[in-house]
């Protein structure tokens, strides 16, 4: 069974014309961590997703893929 990506971080960053490097600087995280989030290898916490949503001026739901 193929795993369904949980977050849409890579797509949303592209839509907002932001880079992983920019996000890493804003969150004081490594670019490697951001890259792993974007590839859905690991997931940010809900608290971190909320911060990301505020930084990108979007609803947190836009960062998540629907399960339906």
N, CA, C and O atoms as a GROMACS GRO file, in nm:
protein
  272
    1UNK      N    1   0.084  -0.119   0.000
    1UNK     CA    2   0.000   0.000   0.000
    1UNK      C    3   0.088   0.125   0.000
    1UNK      O    4   0.179   0.137   0.082
    2UNK      N    5   0.062   0.215  -0.091
    2UNK     CA    6   0.140   0.337  -0.102
    2UNK      C    7   0.098   0.435   0.006
    2UNK      O    8  -0.021   0.456   0.030
    3UNK      N    9   0.198   0.496   0.070
    3UNK     CA   10   0.167   0.593   0.175
    3UNK      C   11   0.117   0.724   0.114
    3UNK      O   12   0.173   0.773   0.016
    4UNK      N   13   0.014   0.778   0.174
    4UNK     CA   14  -0.042   0.905   0.129
    4UNK      C   15   0.030   1.017   0.202
    4UNK      O   16   0.042   1.012   0.325
    5UNK      N   17   0.080   1.118   0.130
    5UNK     CA   18   0.147   1.230   0.198
    5UNK      C   19   0.052   1.298   0.296
    5UNK      O   20  -0.063   1.326   0.264
    6UNK      N   21   0.102   1.324   0.415
    6UNK     CA   22   0.019   1.386   0.519
    6UNK      C   23   0.013   1.537   0.503
    6UNK      O   24  -0.094   1.598   0.511
    7UNK      N   25   0.130   1.598   0.479
    7UNK     CA   26   0.129   1.744   0.469
    7UNK      C   27   0.150   1.790   0.325
    7UNK      O   28   0.197   1.715   0.240
    8UNK      N   29   0.113   1.916   0.301
    8UNK     CA   30   0.126   1.980   0.169
    8UNK      C   31   0.229   2.092   0.174
    8UNK      O   32   0.223   2.186   0.095
    9UNK      N   33   0.323   2.082   0.265
    9UNK     CA   34   0.416   2.192   0.288
    9UNK      C   35   0.492   2.232   0.162
    9UNK      O   36   0.505   2.352   0.133
   10UNK      N   37   0.542   2.136   0.087
   10UNK     CA   38   0.618   2.167  -0.034
   10UNK      C   39   0.532   2.246  -0.134
   10UNK      O   40   0.578   2.346  -0.190
   11UNK      N   41   0.409   2.201  -0.154
   11UNK     CA   42   0.319   2.269  -0.248
   11UNK      C   43   0.283   2.409  -0.201
   11UNK      O   44   0.281   2.503  -0.280
   12UNK      N   45   0.256   2.423  -0.072
   12UNK     CA   46   0.217   2.554  -0.018
   12UNK      C   47   0.334   2.652  -0.025
   12UNK      O   48   0.314   2.769  -0.057
   13UNK      N   49   0.454   2.605   0.005
   13UNK     CA   50   0.571   2.694  -0.007
   13UNK      C   51   0.585   2.742  -0.151
   13UNK      O   52   0.613   2.860  -0.175
   14UNK      N   53   0.566   2.654  -0.247
   14UNK     CA   54   0.574   2.693  -0.388
   14UNK      C   55   0.464   2.792  -0.424
   14UNK      O   56   0.490   2.891  -0.493
   15UNK      N   57   0.343   2.768  -0.376
   15UNK     CA   58   0.231   2.859  -0.403
   15UNK      C   59   0.258   2.998  -0.347
   15UNK      O   60   0.222   3.099  -0.407
   16UNK      N   61   0.322   3.003  -0.231
   16UNK     CA   62   0.351   3.131  -0.164
   16UNK      C   63   0.486   3.189  -0.206
   16UNK      O   64   0.528   3.292  -0.154
   17UNK      N   65   0.552   3.123  -0.300
   17UNK     CA   66   0.683   3.166  -0.350
   17UNK      C   67   0.784   3.182  -0.237
   17UNK      O   68   0.857   3.281  -0.230
   18UNK      N   69   0.786   3.085  -0.149
   18UNK     CA   70   0.881   3.080  -0.037
   18UNK      C   71   0.964   2.954  -0.051
   18UNK      O   72   0.923   2.858  -0.117
   19UNK      N   73   1.080   2.953   0.010
   19UNK     CA   74   1.170   2.838   0.002
   19UNK      C   75   1.182   2.769   0.137
   19UNK      O   76   1.147   2.824   0.241
   20UNK      N   77   1.233   2.648   0.131
   20UNK     CA   78   1.262   2.576   0.254
   20UNK      C   79   1.366   2.649   0.336
   20UNK      O   80   1.362   2.648   0.459
   21UNK      N   81   1.460   2.713   0.267
   21UNK     CA   82   1.564   2.790   0.337
   21UNK      C   83   1.502   2.905   0.415
   21UNK      O   84   1.540   2.930   0.530
   22UNK      N   85   1.407   2.974   0.356
   22UNK     CA   86   1.337   3.083   0.424
   22UNK      C   87   1.264   3.030   0.547
   22UNK      O   88   1.273   3.088   0.655
   23UNK      N   89   1.191   2.919   0.530
   23UNK     CA   90   1.116   2.863   0.641
   23UNK      C   91   1.209   2.817   0.753
   23UNK      O   92   1.179   2.836   0.871
   24UNK      N   93   1.320   2.757   0.717
   24UNK     CA   94   1.418   2.712   0.818
   24UNK      C   95   1.466   2.831   0.901
   24UNK      O   96   1.479   2.821   1.022
   25UNK      N   97   1.494   2.942   0.835
   25UNK     CA   98   1.539   3.062   0.906
   25UNK      C   99   1.431   3.117   0.998
   25UNK      O  100   1.460   3.160   1.110
   26UNK      N  101   1.307   3.116   0.951
   26UNK     CA  102   1.196   3.168   1.031
   26UNK      C  103   1.172   3.084   1.156
   26UNK      O  104   1.139   3.137   1.262
   27UNK      N  105   1.189   2.952   1.144
   27UNK     CA  106   1.160   2.860   1.253
   27UNK      C  107   1.283   2.823   1.336
   27UNK      O  108   1.273   2.753   1.436
   28UNK      N  109   1.401   2.871   1.292
   28UNK     CA  110   1.527   2.835   1.356
   28UNK      C  111   1.545   2.683   1.357
   28UNK      O  112   1.583   2.622   1.458
   29UNK      N  113   1.517   2.623   1.241
   29UNK     CA  114   1.533   2.479   1.219
   29UNK      C  115   1.635   2.459   1.108
   29UNK      O  116   1.664   2.552   1.032
   30UNK      N  117   1.687   2.338   1.098
   30UNK     CA  118   1.782   2.310   0.990
   30UNK      C  119   1.708   2.294   0.857
   30UNK      O  120   1.591   2.256   0.854
   31UNK      N  121   1.777   2.324   0.749
   31UNK     CA  122   1.718   2.305   0.617
   31UNK      C  123   1.689   2.158   0.591
   31UNK      O  124   1.596   2.124   0.517
   32UNK      N  125   1.768   2.071   0.652
   32UNK     CA  126   1.745   1.927   0.638
   32UNK      C  127   1.611   1.888   0.698
   32UNK      O  128   1.538   1.808   0.638
   33UNK      N  129   1.579   1.942   0.814
   33UNK     CA  130   1.451   1.912   0.877
   33UNK      C  131   1.336   1.958   0.789
   33UNK      O  132   1.240   1.884   0.768
   34UNK      N  133   1.345   2.079   0.737
   34UNK     CA  134   1.240   2.133   0.650
   34UNK      C  135   1.226   2.045   0.525
   34UNK      O  136   1.114   2.014   0.483
   35UNK      N  137   1.337   2.005   0.469
   35UNK     CA  138   1.335   1.919   0.351
   35UNK      C  139   1.266   1.786   0.380
   35UNK      O  140   1.189   1.737   0.298
   36UNK      N  141   1.293   1.728   0.495
   36UNK     CA  142   1.229   1.601   0.533
   36UNK      C  143   1.079   1.621   0.554
   36UNK      O  144   1.000   1.531   0.522
   37UNK      N  145   1.038   1.736   0.607
   37UNK     CA  146   0.895   1.767   0.618
   37UNK      C  147   0.833   1.775   0.480
   37UNK      O  148   0.726   1.719   0.455
   38UNK      N  149   0.901   1.845   0.389
   38UNK     CA  150   0.849   1.864   0.253
   38UNK      C  151   0.836   1.733   0.177
   38UNK      O  152   0.748   1.719   0.092
   39UNK      N  153   0.922   1.636   0.207
   39UNK     CA  154   0.916   1.505   0.143
   39UNK      C  155   0.827   1.408   0.220
   39UNK      O  156   0.813   1.292   0.181
   40UNK      N  157   0.766   1.455   0.329
   40UNK     CA  158   0.678   1.373   0.412
   40UNK      C  159   0.749   1.253   0.475
   40UNK      O  160   0.687   1.151   0.503
   41UNK      N  161   0.880   1.266   0.496
   41UNK     CA  162   0.955   1.161   0.565
   41UNK      C  163   0.925   1.165   0.714
   41UNK      O  164   0.911   1.062   0.779
   42UNK      N  165   0.916   1.286   0.766
   42UNK     CA  166   0.878   1.310   0.905
   42UNK      C  167   0.775   1.423   0.904
   42UNK      O  168   0.760   1.493   0.804
   43UNK      N  169   0.705   1.440   1.015
   43UNK     CA  170   0.600   1.542   1.021
   43UNK      C  171   0.629   1.643   1.132
   43UNK      O  172   0.675   1.606   1.240
   44UNK      N  173   0.602   1.770   1.104
   44UNK     CA  174   0.612   1.871   1.210
   44UNK      C  175   0.499   1.852   1.310
   44UNK      O  176   0.396   1.793   1.278
   45UNK      N  177   0.519   1.902   1.429
   45UNK     CA  178   0.413   1.895   1.530
   45UNK      C  179   0.298   1.986   1.490
   45UNK      O  180   0.313   2.073   1.404
   46UNK      N  181   0.184   1.966   1.552
   46UNK     CA  182   0.069   2.052   1.525
   46UNK      C  183   0.101   2.197   1.564
   46UNK      O  184   0.059   2.290   1.496
   47UNK      N  185   0.175   2.214   1.671
   47UNK     CA  186   0.213   2.349   1.713
   47UNK      C  187   0.299   2.416   1.606
   47UNK      O  188   0.282   2.535   1.577
   48UNK      N  189   0.391   2.339   1.547
   48UNK     CA  190   0.477   2.393   1.442
   48UNK      C  191   0.396   2.423   1.317
   48UNK      O  192   0.419   2.525   1.251
   49UNK      N  193   0.302   2.336   1.284
   49UNK     CA  194   0.215   2.363   1.168
   49UNK      C  195   0.137   2.492   1.187
   49UNK      O  196   0.116   2.567   1.091
   50UNK      N  197   0.093   2.517   1.308
   50UNK     CA  198   0.020   2.640   1.336
   50UNK      C  199   0.110   2.763   1.315
   50UNK      O  200   0.066   2.863   1.259
   51UNK      N  201   0.233   2.754   1.359
   51UNK     CA  202   0.330   2.864   1.339
   51UNK      C  203   0.355   2.884   1.190
   51UNK      O  204   0.358   2.998   1.142
   52UNK      N  205   0.373   2.774   1.117
   52UNK     CA  206   0.395   2.783   0.972
   52UNK      C  207   0.276   2.849   0.904
   52UNK      O  208   0.293   2.936   0.818
   53UNK      N  209   0.155   2.809   0.943
   53UNK     CA  210   0.034   2.868   0.884
   53UNK      C  211   0.032   3.019   0.908
   53UNK      O  212  -0.003   3.096   0.819
   54UNK      N  213   0.068   3.061   1.028
   54UNK     CA  214   0.070   3.206   1.058
   54UNK      C  215   0.176   3.277   0.976
   54UNK      O  216   0.152   3.386   0.925
   55UNK      N  217   0.294   3.214   0.962
   55UNK     CA  218   0.400   3.276   0.882
   55UNK      C  219   0.359   3.293   0.736
   55UNK      O  220   0.393   3.393   0.672
   56UNK      N  221   0.285   3.195   0.684
   56UNK     CA  222   0.242   3.198   0.544
   56UNK      C  223   0.107   3.266   0.524
   56UNK      O  224   0.060   3.278   0.411
   57UNK      N  225   0.045   3.308   0.633
   57UNK     CA  226  -0.085   3.375   0.630
   57UNK      C  227  -0.191   3.289   0.560
   57UNK      O  228  -0.260   3.333   0.469
   58UNK      N  229  -0.201   3.163   0.608
   58UNK     CA  230  -0.298   3.069   0.554
   58UNK      C  231  -0.367   2.998   0.670
   58UNK      O  232  -0.324   3.006   0.785
   59UNK      N  233  -0.475   2.928   0.638
   59UNK     CA  234  -0.542   2.843   0.735
   59UNK      C  235  -0.460   2.714   0.750
   59UNK      O  236  -0.408   2.662   0.652
   60UNK      N  237  -0.447   2.665   0.871
   60UNK     CA  238  -0.367   2.545   0.896
   60UNK      C  239  -0.415   2.427   0.812
   60UNK      O  240  -0.335   2.340   0.776
   61UNK      N  241  -0.544   2.423   0.778
   61UNK     CA  242  -0.598   2.314   0.697
   61UNK      C  243  -0.533   2.308   0.559
   61UNK      O  244  -0.528   2.201   0.498
   62UNK      N  245  -0.483   2.419   0.511
   62UNK     CA  246  -0.418   2.420   0.379
   62UNK      C  247  -0.287   2.344   0.381
   62UNK      O  248  -0.235   2.307   0.275
   63UNK      N  249  -0.232   2.321   0.499
   63UNK     CA  250  -0.104   2.249   0.510
   63UNK      C  251  -0.122   2.098   0.516
   63UNK      O  252  -0.025   2.023   0.511
   64UNK      N  253  -0.247   2.053   0.526
   64UNK     CA  254  -0.273   1.910   0.542
   64UNK      C  255  -0.353   1.855   0.424
   64UNK      O  256  -0.440   1.923   0.370
   65UNK      N  257  -0.322   1.733   0.386
   65UNK     CA  258  -0.401   1.663   0.284
   65UNK      C  259  -0.525   1.606   0.350
   65UNK      O  260  -0.518   1.554   0.462
   66UNK      N  261  -0.636   1.615   0.283
   66UNK     CA  262  -0.761   1.561   0.334
   66UNK      C  263  -0.755   1.408   0.339
   66UNK      O  264  -0.690   1.345   0.256
   67UNK      N  265  -0.823   1.351   0.436
   67UNK     CA  266  -0.828   1.206   0.445
   67UNK      C  267  -0.952   1.150   0.377
   67UNK      O  268  -0.972   1.029   0.373
   68UNK      N  269  -1.036   1.238   0.324
   68UNK     CA  270  -1.160   1.195   0.258
   68UNK      C  271  -1.149   1.216   0.108
   68UNK      O  272  -1.243   1.186   0.035
   0.00000   0.00000   0.00000
